C-alpha cells in the first residue's frame, strides 16, 4: 500500500510511475486519496478539540457542586453530554473515512522503479541476458506430456479422478524427482544464508491483505467456505506475514527466510493448448526465498537474489534468459521484477520459472513492518521475494531438454538426491 505522505510530497513522480502501468486515471486516483486524507485530518482535529473541551469542562462539575452551584453544574453536565455525543459522531465519521481511505489505497498498485519501462504486456518486457546453449535433440523428441506417459512418472488422469484437472499425481521416479528438487533448492538456499522455516499453507484474511494477495487477487485464491482462511498461492504470504506488526532492530537486518510449500491457484480463464501438461497447474510445489531489508540496501539484495536464482538454473544445466518486466506486466505489489525463463526444447518456447521482486515499502506499509534506527526512530522496511524455484516447469524443461533415445538423463546436480542417473 502506498503511503499518503509520499503521494503528497511527490505526486508527479507517482503519476509518472503509474502511467507506466497504463493507469490513465492515476492523477484522479491520487487526488481522491489526498482529498480523503484531508477530510480524515480535519475530522481528527475537530474530534481532538471536542474531547479536549469535554475533558476541561467536566473537571468543573465537581467544583461547582462543592460551591453549591447545582444549576450551573447541571448546565455543564448537559454541555458535556452534548460534546460527548458530538465526539461519538465525529469518531464514527472518522472511522468511515479511514476505511474508505484504506480501500482507495488498496486499489492503487505500487509505483514502478525508475528502471521499469512503460509497456502493455509480456511482449514489451526487456530481455536483459541469455545464458546456455539450447539442446539439439534427436528427431523423435517429444513434449513432456508425452514423455511422462512413456515413462509412467506423472499421471494427470489419476489427478482428475481424485480431485480434478490441474492436480497431477507424481509416481515412482517422478515423485523422486520432486523430492530431489525440493532438497536441492533448500540446501542451496541454506548455503546462501536463508533460514529454513515450515509455515502453514493456510492463511487468514489479514495475511492475504498484508502481502497484497487480497483484495487484488481474491478471485485467484482458494477460499475455505465459512471461514476467513485461504489456501496459499505462494509461500511468500505466510513467510512475510511472520513479521507482521513487528519492529526490527537495524542491526538484525537483513532477515533472510526460505520455505518449501505446495501452492494453490485457481488460474481462472488461463487454460488452453498453450498450457498443457506441467505448464500451468492448480497445485504445484515451490521453494520460496524472502528478504526483509534496509531501504538503502534492497536493490543490491535484489541483484544478489537474481544472481542466486540464475546459479540454480546453471547447476541444473538449463538454458535460460532474464527479463525485466515492463509496467504493463508488473505485479500489482512490485516496484521492480526480474523473470527467469528456461528454454523448453521440445515445445520450442520459453517457460517462466521464477520471478524475483522488490516491493519496497508497499507490503511493509500494509504489514506495519518497521525497523528502529540508532536514534530509536521507526521506518518502514523493504520486502523482497523470489521463486527459487517453482518445480513444474523446471521438471518439464529437464525432461524435454535431456531426453535421448535411451531415456532421460538426470542433471548431475540432482543425481545425489535422486539416487539414479536416468529415467528409463
HELIX and SHEET records of a PDB file:
HELIX    1   1 UNK A    4  UNK A    9  1                                   6    
HELIX    2   2 UNK A   11  UNK A   20  1                                  10    
HELIX    3   3 UNK A   26  UNK A   66  1                                  41    
HELIX    4   4 UNK A   70  UNK A  106  1                                  37    
HELIX    5   5 UNK A  122  UNK A  124  5                                   3    
HELIX    6   6 UNK A  144  UNK A  150  1                                   7    
HELIX    7   7 UNK A  156  UNK A  162  1                                   7    
HELIX    8   8 UNK A  173  UNK A  191  1                                  19    
HELIX    9   9 UNK A  205  UNK A  211  1                                   7    
HELIX   10  10 UNK A  218  UNK A  220  5                                   3    
HELIX   11  11 UNK A  236  UNK A  241  1                                   6    
HELIX   12  12 UNK A  250  UNK A  252  5                                   3    
HELIX   13  13 UNK A  273  UNK A  275  5                                   3    
HELIX   14  14 UNK A  277  UNK A  279  5                                   3    
HELIX   15  15 UNK A  295  UNK A  297  5                                   3    
HELIX   16  16 UNK A  298  UNK A  315  1                                  18    
HELIX   17  17 UNK A  327  UNK A  329  5                                   3    
HELIX   18  18 UNK A  362  UNK A  367  1                                   6    
HELIX   19  19 UNK A  391  UNK A  401  1                                  11    
HELIX   20  20 UNK A  412  UNK A  418  1                                   7    
SHEET    1   A 8 UNK A 126  UNK A 131  0                                        
SHEET    2   A 8 UNK A 320  UNK A 324 -1                                        
SHEET    3   A 8 UNK A 336  UNK A 344 -1                                        
SHEET    4   A 8 UNK A 349  UNK A 360 -1                                        
SHEET    5   A 8 UNK A 382  UNK A 390 -1                                        
SHEET    6   A 8 UNK A 283  UNK A 293 -1                                        
SHEET    7   A 8 UNK A 255  UNK A 264 -1                                        
SHEET    8   A 8 UNK A 195  UNK A 196  1                                        
SHEET    1   B 2 UNK A 154  UNK A 155  0                                        
SHEET    2   B 2 UNK A 169  UNK A 170 -1                                        
SHEET    1   C 2 UNK A 202  UNK A 204  0                                        
SHEET    2   C 2 UNK A 229  UNK A 231 -1                                        
SHEET    1   D 3 UNK A 247  UNK A 249  0                                        
SHEET    2   D 3 UNK A 370  UNK A 372  1                                        
SHEET    3   D 3 UNK A 378  UNK A 380 -1                                        
SHEET    1   E 3 UNK A 403  UNK A 404  0                                        
SHEET    2   E 3 UNK A 407  UNK A 409 -1                                        
SHEET    3   E 3 UNK A 422  UNK A 423 -1                                        
END                                                                             
